[in-house]
Amino acid sequence: MLTGNDAGAVVSGAGRSRLARVQSIEWLGQTTASVCWISSMLAYGIKSGGDWLQLLAASAWLLANIVAIANAETD
């Protein structure tokens, strides 16, 4: 049977797990790369269909990183 304290421990454990994943070099590197890619596409302009595809790819990469953290389970 779960008590209020047990449920709180599960939630705080998930929070620590997410924080640890956000602070990992892999997640930080990928997220930084996708944000830089998006920024460069916006800075240099979107002039062709290929530019739109690059922006879409970079945005999908960033979204995947965010969803990975949102769905992180405790280890």
C-alpha positions, 0 to 999 in steps of 0.5 A: 500500500502506498502512502503519501510519503512513498508517492512523493519519493517516486516523484522526486526520484523521477525529478533527480533522474531527469536532472541528471539526464539534462546535465549529461554531456550527451544530452547537452551536446545534442541539444546545443547542436540542434539549437545552433543548427536552428539558429544558423538556419534562421540567421542565414535565411530560409531561401529554398526547399532544402533550407526548410528541410534542414530547419525541420530536421533540426527542430525534430532533433530538438523536440526528440531531446526534450521528449526524451527528458520528459519521458525519463524514468528513474533508473 
